[in-house]
């Protein structure tokens, strides 16, 4: 029974095979009673029983009342893990006790009642408001279960007192059941983003702080805790993702009581948030992704992103980006020739990278001077853009709006716009500094410059770069920490440009893939996964970036044979076969490609165009590895009538032959034909297994076939019958793995037989 005017209810949200049961009783902040597999219909008695079953028994030498963990963990309850709020008012009001004042579910206010009630919804939004009259703080908590089964929550705290409230942190936490004892999150560095790492969740805190002022190549990205041994297709996992592009933290914590949470929020620098009377601070969305297996977890993110009205829906255009082709060597004749060659292959978008603006002949100067360089482009960008457009391609342009070179007119005119603290210039990185977009005049200047360029030229797409960490990123005049304001200003700038230029697409690039998060994805349409385009590396980076993003958002290019970042050489079939499962592009000086390579590229581009709808709307599946040198993954159409699978040979196996692989995700009761697709020449090491059913070839009279062709007759464009099997047999029994040279991809088309 509740004797206050506070809400007194349980809320059951269920969608996409997930249930979230919230306890909003007795004037207390919402606590999650259950987050995980759907529980079916619940009545009030069921919910009360669930809540009761969740109360911990007394233990030795702890507080005398059961500790109740709310989404904003509260220290006053006896919770001795990381608290949800860290802050104070000149040393006091640091341990708030909030009392709830209102509860709304899907916008409808729930009226307080003496007996706890149950509010049931499918996907839905819960808002709880609360107040601490002693600490003079107001609080709003939003908890949402999205139709994909993805959970997300955010908090806003308001200073209702008359003195400053200094907020040091505001983070949210979701409980994780005790059987989840293994952590998976991501690390990484430039050129090798999102490398998975696993460890046991032991007592203590596993905390990943992002202090780079950008998401970072090493961001935790999705921090999951699961049943030990969880894989793509099996094992429950509970993960969290902070949808923010500035400083942030993700953590998993296990207490001495065995209680476990995953959580996160923005990481606030000292003094960054000082709330005066009536001022508020809001967290970004903190996501909770449950799944039985990592694929199921990833599908919740993918389905959510794909359901957004702003999700790019038109066919993802084949792109050429000129960076690795010309770097800073901007020459109209060369760039025009590149456009001609690209258009001939079927490329649909041409992106002019770094180097087009004043003083930008290398990476020492020019950032901030967003005027077309008159020395290199005497007639502006019109000649190249007109040419690109006349070839039927869209035009895209590179910007790095948040940065400034000290060697620029802008820095000479406004040295006070450079972020700094302590009366000194921050350590340079890539010879550049950070432009303080938190200063309204600096923000207005950049908005005006970018609008002028976008207004003058026919530009469909911005490659938006961000090439350094924010170190000593203070804001004028006193050098107070300014990362929070800078991050929000960037968001505003993107939003405003999209408002001014409807249809404009933006790629989030940051020294490659250092800005991949759902905050930036609210206003961008693609990410550049990594500056490393070596397919062996990209097999891993693309695979794991897809834990958060669907393939259509991943910039995935075919580069020159020798990788510019690793120096390794790879066959075109490996480079193109790897790039195919993403938003395809080319990043290669086509003038140096042979006629044969150009011809094969055209076939790969055609293959991409024929399958991009399937690849970009289908369900991603990744088979659990039985041999680390073979990756099996693909896209299964929503109606499961077709699929495209990839066998990526990323090393030499210690056994030969490898044995069978399976194809998960198909309809067990339907029959499918599986056959290889040869876009380019099959690698010489490919030994067709019996199930390819390659038609018998006339026996050559000499050992080497005339013309040096293959004895089995396979070549680019070969069509072989393949094999017909049920989805069940393909998932349970599988097929013998074709033998192949390492570092190659075999593409398999799977079509339903009726
Ligand atoms: C870093 C990006 O990741 C590259 O693709 C390229 O745009 C360079 N910056 C340009 O400076």
Boltz pocket constraint, residues with backbone or C-beta under 6 A from the ligand:
constraints:
  - pocket:
      binder: B
      contacts: [[A, 323], [A, 353], [A, 354], [A, 398], [A, 465], [A, 467], [A, 509], [A, 510], [A, 511], [A, 512], [A, 513], [A, 528], [A, 530], [A, 531]]
      max_distance: 6.0
